[in-house]
Amino acid sequence: MSVGTGQLLEFDHSYARELPGLSVPWTAAPVPAPALLALNEALAAELGLDAEALRAPAGVALLVGSGLPDGAQPVAQAYAGHQFGAYVPRLGDGRALLLGELVDRGGRRRDLHLKGSGRTPFARGGDGKAAVGPMLREYVTGEAMHALGIPTTRALAVVATGEQVVRESLLPGAVLARVAASHLRVGTFQYAAAASEPALVRDLADHAIARHFPDVAGAERPYLEFYRRVVDAQASLVARWMLVGFVHGVMNTDNTTISGETIDYGPCAFMDAFDPATVFSSIDHRGRYAYANQPGIAQWNLARLGETLVPLIDEDTDTAVEAATEVVTAFVERYEAYWASGMAAKLGLETPDTPLVQDLLALLHAQRVDFTRSFRALSAHLRGGDVRPLFAEPDAFDAWVARWEALLPPDRGAVAAAMDRVNPVYVPRNHLVEEAVAAATAGDTAPFHRLVDAVASPFDERPGLERYAEPAPAGCGPHVTYCGT
């Protein structure tokens, strides 16, 4: 039920209450002149919140962590993590706060979390602030992922702070209000496992099971089954990334969620021309988190989760290690099944055909064909359109098309329609994201809102949005993204 400004939010605090060793009570830094830049009214409705009340001064203040309801217990969460393969024992929310948990209209528990809300005890020398551009990038990318059917955290709002943030230059500051199924990470388990309290990992696992996989509690080996569920959730998630050409850019263990949601849109982007070696992050010099490496990195991260669960899986360490190894090894099979079935749908096939897919991807790579446009062009081809102009050397593509068409069901119109339901026209093209955030940084949010509108309905081609379906113009150069800190 919607509530007014008198009691705009009703928080619970199960994380802080049940796991006091994994957070620090903290409050957001004062914001001199909060001004709402973007409000996700659809998400607000899901949460049972009154969008008009959120736009009011009291609502905007709440979205930056001020004027919280009585009894609110904001905390900075603790976690560890492997960052680019190097273990860091104490990371945590250096510039973020978990305000609390809401129960949405569907009865689901959701975190409301701030980013850019000031220094915390985990800040590690940072200023705790965020700039407008990276926060709007997270908003638009999260909404695009949601519209594509990919599990993700989502932005409820971005609020300008009225102060300047010092980066390479002075930039306008902002706070992001983010909603997630939870903010439990592999790194949360790593932090708990390194603590001096042996029961903390068990308490954390019980909390995670109750939150995300409640049916697992009654399993014969609940912690092993919990691990299996997390592995499966991540296999499904990363397969979906790969199917739309998404590169996360910073797949550290602290950015690997237990829920299977995508989190932390820093140096992320969608590919234009297909290239398995695509890297967007300015600091990923060796390509650890390149597009093609994402499945393997996800499995590596999940192995780190398994290490923390060994004492819970079985009293005998050897038995526990063997069981956990079997589960994480199965990631490959689970990922490949999700990816193959997804690719079959993208190509309108009734059954997966991995060699056919691999040959298409090799063609796209060799001839630098745009990943997103190529699949929409295939359904257009079934309606009589000409896809050959996408290829510099179309003869090899003609041979592939003949193999593909021989495998399709006879009703080509139905096949094309089914393909269009899973192959987007619009993704957040990198040059358009940069254009939108640059304009917003200069005070004009109109391009940002137009981009959000385009990617919020990614499968429906609409007149007037042609530029949102096009790759970057020639000469734009390699796209580089930054973590936004």
C-alpha positions as CSV (number, residue, x, y, z in Angstrom):
1,M,0.0,0.0,0.0
2,S,1.4,3.4,-0.9
3,V,2.3,5.7,2.0
4,G,2.6,9.4,2.3
5,T,5.5,11.6,3.3
6,G,4.6,11.2,7.0
7,Q,5.9,7.6,6.9
8,L,7.3,7.2,3.4
9,L,9.2,4.0,4.1
10,E,8.8,1.2,6.6
11,F,12.1,-0.6,7.0
12,D,13.1,-3.9,8.4
13,H,16.7,-4.6,9.3
14,S,17.1,-8.4,9.3
15,Y,20.7,-8.2,8.0
16,A,21.9,-5.8,10.7
17,R,19.8,-7.6,13.3
18,E,20.9,-11.2,12.5
19,L,24.5,-10.6,11.4
20,P,25.8,-7.8,13.6
21,G,29.4,-8.9,12.9
22,L,29.0,-8.1,9.3
23,S,28.2,-4.4,9.4
24,V,28.9,-1.1,11.1
25,P,26.1,1.3,12.1
26,W,26.6,4.5,10.1
27,T,24.8,7.5,8.8
28,A,24.9,9.3,5.4
29,A,26.9,12.5,5.1
30,P,24.9,15.7,4.9
31,V,23.9,16.8,1.4
32,P,23.9,20.6,0.9
33,A,21.3,20.9,-1.9
34,P,19.6,17.7,-2.9
35,A,17.9,17.8,-6.3
36,L,16.2,14.8,-7.9
37,L,17.7,14.0,-11.3
38,A,15.9,10.7,-12.0
39,L,13.1,8.7,-10.3
40,N,12.2,5.2,-11.3
41,E,8.4,5.4,-11.0
42,A,7.8,1.8,-12.1
43,L,10.2,0.5,-9.5
44,A,8.6,2.8,-6.9
45,A,5.2,1.3,-7.7
46,E,6.7,-2.2,-7.3
47,L,7.9,-1.3,-3.9
48,G,4.5,0.2,-2.9
49,L,5.9,3.7,-2.7
50,D,4.3,7.0,-3.6
51,A,6.3,8.5,-6.4
52,E,4.8,12.0,-5.8
53,A,5.9,11.7,-2.2
54,L,9.4,10.7,-3.2
55,R,9.6,13.8,-5.4
56,A,8.7,16.1,-2.5
57,P,11.5,17.6,-0.5
58,A,11.1,15.0,2.4
59,G,11.2,12.2,-0.2
60,V,14.3,13.6,-1.9
61,A,16.0,14.0,1.5
62,L,15.2,10.4,2.3
63,L,16.8,9.3,-1.0
64,V,20.1,10.7,0.2
65,G,19.9,9.2,3.7
66,S,18.4,12.2,5.5
67,G,15.2,12.3,7.4
68,L,15.0,8.6,7.9
69,P,11.9,7.1,9.7
70,D,12.1,6.5,13.4
71,G,13.9,3.2,14.1
72,A,15.9,3.2,10.9
73,Q,19.3,1.5,11.4
74,P,21.5,2.3,8.3
75,V,24.7,0.3,8.2
76,A,27.8,0.0,6.1
77,Q,28.2,-3.7,5.1
78,A,31.5,-5.5,5.6
79,Y,32.9,-7.9,3.0
80,A,36.3,-9.0,1.6
81,G,37.1,-9.9,-2.0
82,H,39.5,-11.0,-4.6
83,Q,40.1,-7.9,-6.8
84,F,41.6,-8.8,-10.1
85,G,42.7,-12.1,-8.4
86,A,44.3,-10.5,-5.4
87,Y,42.7,-11.1,-2.0
88,V,41.8,-8.0,0.0
89,P,40.6,-9.0,3.5
90,R,38.7,-5.8,4.3
91,L,36.7,-4.0,1.6
92,G,33.1,-3.2,2.6
93,D,30.8,-0.3,1.7
94,G,33.4,2.5,1.5
95,R,30.9,5.0,0.1
96,A,27.6,3.2,0.5
97,L,24.9,2.4,3.1
98,L,22.2,-0.2,3.5
99,L,19.3,1.9,4.7
100,G,17.2,-1.2,5.3
101,E,14.8,-3.7,3.7
102,L,11.4,-3.2,2.2
103,V,8.8,-5.8,1.4
104,D,7.4,-5.0,-2.1
105,R,3.9,-5.5,-3.4
106,G,4.8,-9.1,-4.4
107,G,5.9,-10.0,-0.8
108,R,9.6,-10.0,-1.8
109,R,12.2,-8.5,0.6
110,R,14.3,-5.9,-1.1
111,D,17.3,-3.9,0.0
112,L,17.4,-0.1,-0.3
113,H,21.0,0.9,-0.5
114,L,22.7,4.2,-1.1
115,K,25.9,4.8,-3.2
116,G,27.9,7.9,-2.9
117,S,26.5,8.8,0.6
118,G,29.9,9.6,2.2
119,R,32.9,8.0,3.8
120,T,32.4,5.0,6.1
121,P,35.0,3.0,8.2
122,F,35.6,1.0,5.0
123,A,36.5,4.0,2.8
124,R,40.2,3.1,2.5
125,G,41.2,6.7,1.7
126,G,38.4,7.5,-0.7
127,D,36.1,10.5,-0.3
128,G,33.0,8.4,-0.1
129,K,31.2,10.5,-2.8
130,A,30.0,9.8,-6.3
131,A,29.7,11.9,-9.4
132,V,26.5,12.4,-11.5
133,G,27.8,10.6,-14.6
134,P,28.6,7.1,-13.1
135,M,25.4,7.1,-11.1
136,L,23.3,7.8,-14.2
137,R,25.3,5.1,-16.0
138,E,24.3,2.6,-13.3
139,Y,20.7,3.7,-13.6
140,V,20.4,3.3,-17.4
141,T,22.4,0.1,-17.5
142,G,20.4,-1.5,-14.7
143,E,17.1,-0.6,-16.4
144,A,18.3,-2.0,-19.7
145,M,19.3,-5.2,-18.1
146,H,15.9,-5.5,-16.3
147,A,14.1,-4.9,-19.6
148,L,16.2,-7.6,-21.2
149,G,15.1,-10.0,-18.6
150,I,18.5,-10.3,-16.9
151,P,18.5,-10.4,-13.0
152,T,19.9,-7.1,-11.8
153,T,20.0,-4.5,-9.1
154,R,18.0,-1.4,-10.1
155,A,18.2,2.3,-9.4
156,L,15.2,3.8,-7.6
157,A,16.6,7.3,-7.9
158,V,19.6,9.5,-8.6
159,V,19.8,12.7,-6.6
160,A,22.3,15.5,-7.3
161,T,24.0,16.7,-4.1
162,G,24.8,20.3,-5.0
163,E,28.5,19.8,-4.2
164,Q,31.5,19.1,-6.4
165,V,33.4,15.9,-6.4
166,V,37.1,15.9,-7.0
167,R,38.2,13.5,-9.7
168,E,40.5,14.3,-12.7
169,S,38.4,17.5,-12.6
170,L,35.6,18.9,-10.5
171,L,32.4,17.0,-11.2
172,P,28.8,17.5,-9.8
173,G,28.1,15.0,-7.1
174,A,25.2,12.6,-6.8
175,V,23.8,9.8,-4.7
176,L,22.3,6.6,-6.2
177,A,19.4,4.9,-4.3
178,R,19.7,1.2,-5.4
179,V,17.3,-1.7,-4.9
180,A,18.5,-5.3,-4.8
181,A,17.2,-8.7,-3.7
182,S,20.1,-8.4,-1.3
183,H,23.6,-7.2,-1.2
184,L,25.0,-10.6,0.0
185,R,28.2,-11.4,-2.0
186,V,30.8,-14.1,-2.3
187,G,33.0,-11.5,-0.6
188,T,30.6,-11.4,2.4
189,F,31.2,-15.1,3.0
190,Q,34.9,-14.6,2.6
191,Y,34.9,-11.9,5.3
192,A,32.8,-14.1,7.6
193,A,35.1,-17.0,7.1
194,A,38.2,-14.9,8.0
195,A,36.6,-13.7,11.2
196,S,37.4,-15.1,14.6
197,E,33.8,-16.3,15.2
198,P,33.4,-19.8,13.8
199,A,29.6,-19.6,13.9
200,L,29.5,-16.5,11.7
201,V,29.6,-18.3,8.4
202,R,26.8,-20.6,9.5
203,D,24.7,-17.6,10.6
204,L,25.4,-15.9,7.2
205,A,24.5,-19.1,5.3
206,D,21.3,-19.5,7.2
207,H,20.4,-15.9,6.6
208,A,21.1,-16.3,2.9
209,I,19.1,-19.5,2.6
210,A,16.1,-17.9,4.4
211,R,16.4,-14.9,2.1
212,H,16.9,-16.5,-1.3
213,F,16.4,-20.2,-1.2
214,P,14.1,-21.0,1.7
215,D,13.1,-24.5,0.4
216,V,16.8,-25.5,0.8
217,A,16.5,-25.4,4.6
218,G,14.8,-28.7,4.7
219,A,17.3,-30.5,2.4
220,E,19.3,-33.4,3.6
221,R,22.5,-31.4,3.1
222,P,21.2,-27.8,3.2
223,Y,24.6,-26.0,2.8
224,L,25.6,-28.1,-0.1
225,E,22.3,-27.5,-1.8
226,F,22.6,-23.8,-1.1
227,Y,25.9,-23.8,-2.8
228,R,24.4,-25.7,-5.8
229,R,21.7,-23.1,-6.1
230,V,24.1,-20.2,-6.0
231,V,26.3,-21.9,-8.7
232,D,23.2,-22.4,-10.9
233,A,22.0,-18.8,-10.4
234,Q,25.4,-17.5,-11.5
235,A,25.6,-19.9,-14.4
236,S,22.3,-18.6,-15.7
237,L,23.2,-15.0,-15.1
238,V,26.5,-15.0,-16.9
239,A,25.0,-17.0,-19.8
240,R,22.4,-14.1,-20.1
241,W,25.2,-11.6,-20.1
242,M,27.0,-13.4,-22.9
243,L,23.8,-13.7,-25.0
244,V,23.4,-9.9,-25.2
245,G,27.1,-9.0,-25.5
246,F,27.4,-7.5,-22.0
247,V,30.8,-7.1,-20.4
248,H,30.7,-6.5,-16.6
249,G,34.3,-5.3,-16.4
250,V,35.0,-5.9,-12.7
251,M,34.0,-9.4,-11.8
252,N,35.6,-9.4,-8.4
253,T,34.3,-11.8,-5.7
254,D,32.8,-8.8,-3.9
255,N,30.7,-8.1,-7.1
256,T,29.4,-11.7,-7.3
257,T,26.0,-11.9,-5.7
258,I,24.5,-14.8,-3.8
259,S,21.1,-13.9,-5.3
260,G,22.3,-14.2,-8.9
261,E,21.7,-10.5,-9.7
262,T,24.0,-8.3,-11.6
263,I,25.6,-5.7,-9.3
264,D,27.9,-2.7,-9.5
265,Y,27.8,-1.2,-13.0
266,G,31.2,0.5,-13.1
267,P,33.4,-0.3,-16.0
268,C,30.7,-2.1,-17.9
269,A,29.5,-1.9,-21.5
270,F,27.8,-3.7,-24.4
271,M,29.9,-4.8,-27.3
272,D,29.3,-3.3,-30.7
273,A,31.5,-5.4,-33.1
274,F,31.7,-8.9,-31.8
275,D,35.1,-9.7,-30.3
276,P,35.7,-12.3,-27.6
277,A,38.6,-10.3,-26.3
278,T,36.6,-7.2,-25.7
279,V,37.6,-5.2,-22.6
280,F,36.2,-1.9,-21.5
281,S,37.7,-1.3,-18.1
282,S,40.5,1.2,-18.0
283,I,42.4,-0.9,-15.4
284,D,41.9,-4.4,-16.9
285,H,45.3,-4.3,-18.7
286,R,45.6,-8.1,-19.1
287,G,42.0,-8.8,-20.1
288,R,41.1,-10.8,-17.0
289,Y,37.5,-9.8,-17.3
290,A,37.2,-9.8,-21.0
291,Y,33.9,-10.9,-22.6
292,A,35.1,-14.5,-23.3
293,N,36.6,-14.9,-19.9
294,Q,33.4,-14.1,-17.9
295,P,32.2,-17.7,-17.5
296,G,35.5,-19.0,-16.3
297,I,35.9,-16.1,-13.9
298,A,32.4,-16.7,-12.5
299,Q,33.4,-20.3,-11.8
300,W,36.6,-19.2,-10.1
301,N,34.7,-16.8,-7.9
302,L,32.2,-19.6,-7.0
303,A,35.1,-21.8,-6.0
304,R,36.1,-19.1,-3.5
305,L,32.5,-19.3,-2.1
306,G,32.8,-23.1,-1.8
307,E,36.0,-22.8,0.2
308,T,34.1,-20.8,2.9
309,L,31.3,-23.4,3.1
310,V,33.5,-26.5,3.5
311,P,33.1,-26.6,7.3
312,L,29.4,-26.5,6.9
313,I,29.0,-29.1,4.2
314,D,30.5,-32.0,6.2
315,E,32.4,-32.6,9.3
316,D,35.0,-34.6,7.3
317,T,37.0,-32.1,5.4
318,D,37.9,-34.4,2.5
319,T,34.3,-35.4,2.1
320,A,33.2,-31.8,2.1
321,V,35.9,-30.7,-0.4
322,E,34.9,-33.5,-2.7
323,A,31.2,-32.6,-2.6
324,A,31.9,-28.9,-3.1
325,T,34.3,-29.6,-6.0
326,E,31.6,-31.6,-7.7
327,V,29.1,-28.7,-7.4
328,V,31.5,-26.0,-8.7
329,T,32.7,-28.3,-11.5
330,A,29.1,-28.6,-12.7
331,F,29.1,-24.9,-13.3
332,V,30.5,-25.5,-16.8
333,E,27.7,-27.9,-17.7
334,R,25.0,-25.6,-16.3
335,Y,26.4,-22.5,-18.0
336,E,26.7,-24.2,-21.4
337,A,23.2,-25.5,-21.2
338,Y,21.8,-22.0,-20.4
339,W,23.9,-20.5,-23.1
340,A,23.1,-23.1,-25.8
341,S,19.4,-22.9,-25.2
342,G,19.6,-19.1,-25.2
343,M,21.5,-19.1,-28.5
344,A,19.0,-21.5,-30.0
345,A,16.2,-19.1,-29.1
346,K,18.1,-16.2,-30.6
347,L,18.5,-18.1,-33.9
348,G,14.9,-19.5,-33.9
349,L,16.1,-23.1,-33.6
350,E,14.0,-25.8,-31.9
351,T,17.1,-27.5,-30.5
352,P,20.6,-26.1,-29.8
353,D,23.3,-26.4,-32.4
354,T,26.6,-25.3,-30.9
355,P,28.8,-25.8,-34.1
356,L,26.3,-23.6,-36.0
357,V,26.5,-20.9,-33.4
358,Q,30.2,-21.0,-33.1
359,D,30.6,-20.7,-36.9
360,L,28.3,-17.6,-36.8
361,L,30.3,-16.0,-34.0
362,A,33.5,-16.7,-35.9
363,L,32.1,-14.9,-38.9
364,L,31.0,-12.0,-36.8
365,H,34.4,-11.7,-35.3
366,A,36.4,-12.1,-38.5
367,Q,34.3,-9.4,-40.3
368,R,33.7,-7.2,-37.2
369,V,30.0,-7.3,-37.5
370,D,27.8,-5.6,-34.8
371,F,26.6,-8.3,-32.3
372,T,23.2,-6.8,-31.5
373,R,22.3,-5.8,-35.1
374,S,23.3,-9.2,-36.5
375,F,20.6,-11.2,-34.7
376,R,17.9,-8.7,-35.5
377,A,19.0,-8.7,-39.1
378,L,18.6,-12.5,-39.3
379,S,14.9,-12.3,-38.4
380,A,14.6,-9.5,-40.9
381,H,16.2,-11.8,-43.5
382,L,13.4,-14.3,-42.9
383,R,10.9,-11.6,-43.8
384,G,12.8,-10.9,-47.1
385,G,15.3,-8.3,-45.8
386,D,18.9,-8.2,-46.9
387,V,21.4,-9.0,-44.1
388,R,24.4,-9.3,-46.5
389,P,25.5,-5.6,-46.3
390,L,26.5,-6.2,-42.7
391,F,29.3,-8.5,-43.9
392,A,32.4,-7.2,-45.8
393,E,32.7,-10.6,-47.4
394,P,29.2,-12.0,-47.6
395,D,29.9,-15.3,-49.4
396,A,31.0,-17.1,-46.3
397,F,27.8,-15.8,-44.6
398,D,25.7,-17.1,-47.5
399,A,27.0,-20.6,-46.8
400,W,26.2,-20.3,-43.2
401,V,22.7,-19.0,-43.9
402,A,22.0,-22.1,-46.0
403,R,22.9,-24.3,-43.1
404,W,20.8,-22.3,-40.7
405,E,17.7,-22.2,-42.8
406,A,17.8,-25.9,-43.3
407,L,17.3,-26.3,-39.5
408,L,14.4,-23.9,-39.1
409,P,10.7,-24.8,-38.7
410,P,8.6,-24.2,-41.8
411,D,6.6,-21.2,-40.5
412,R,9.3,-18.5,-41.1
413,G,7.0,-15.7,-40.0
414,A,6.5,-17.3,-36.6
415,V,10.2,-18.0,-36.3
416,A,11.1,-14.4,-37.0
417,A,8.5,-13.2,-34.5
418,A,9.9,-15.5,-31.8
419,M,13.5,-14.3,-32.6
420,D,12.4,-10.7,-32.2
421,R,11.1,-11.5,-28.7
422,V,14.6,-12.4,-27.5
423,N,16.9,-10.3,-29.7
424,P,16.9,-6.6,-28.7
425,V,16.9,-3.7,-31.1
426,Y,18.1,-1.3,-28.4
427,V,20.9,-1.7,-25.8
428,P,22.7,1.1,-24.1
429,R,25.2,1.9,-26.9
430,N,28.4,3.1,-25.4
431,H,28.6,6.3,-27.4
432,L,25.0,7.2,-26.4
433,V,25.6,6.5,-22.8
434,E,28.6,8.8,-22.8
435,E,26.6,11.4,-24.7
436,A,23.8,11.2,-22.1
437,V,26.1,11.3,-19.0
438,A,28.2,14.1,-20.4
439,A,25.0,16.2,-21.1
440,A,23.7,15.4,-17.6
441,T,27.0,16.4,-16.0
442,A,26.6,19.8,-17.8
443,G,23.1,20.1,-16.5
444,D,20.9,18.6,-19.3
445,T,19.2,15.3,-18.4
446,A,17.0,15.2,-21.5
447,P,19.4,12.8,-23.5
448,F,19.6,10.5,-20.4
449,H,15.8,10.2,-20.2
450,R,15.5,9.6,-23.9
451,L,18.0,6.8,-23.7
452,V,16.3,5.2,-20.7
453,D,13.0,5.3,-22.6
454,A,14.6,3.6,-25.6
455,V,16.3,0.8,-23.7
456,A,13.3,0.2,-21.4
457,S,11.5,-1.4,-24.3
458,P,14.4,-3.1,-26.1
459,F,12.6,-5.6,-28.3
460,D,10.1,-3.3,-30.0
461,E,11.4,-1.3,-32.9
462,R,10.0,2.2,-32.8
463,P,10.0,5.1,-35.4
464,G,12.3,8.0,-34.4
465,L,14.7,5.9,-32.4
466,E,16.9,4.7,-35.3
467,R,20.1,6.2,-33.8
468,Y,19.6,4.2,-30.7
469,A,19.9,1.0,-32.7
470,E,23.1,2.0,-34.5
471,P,26.7,1.1,-33.4
472,A,29.2,3.9,-32.7
473,P,30.1,5.9,-35.8
474,A,33.4,5.1,-37.4
475,G,36.3,6.9,-35.8
476,C,34.9,6.8,-32.3
477,G,37.9,4.7,-31.2
478,P,38.1,2.0,-28.6
479,H,35.5,2.6,-25.8
480,V,37.0,2.8,-22.3
481,T,35.0,2.9,-19.0
482,Y,36.1,3.7,-15.5
483,C,34.9,2.4,-12.1
484,G,33.4,5.7,-11.2
485,T,35.2,6.0,-7.8
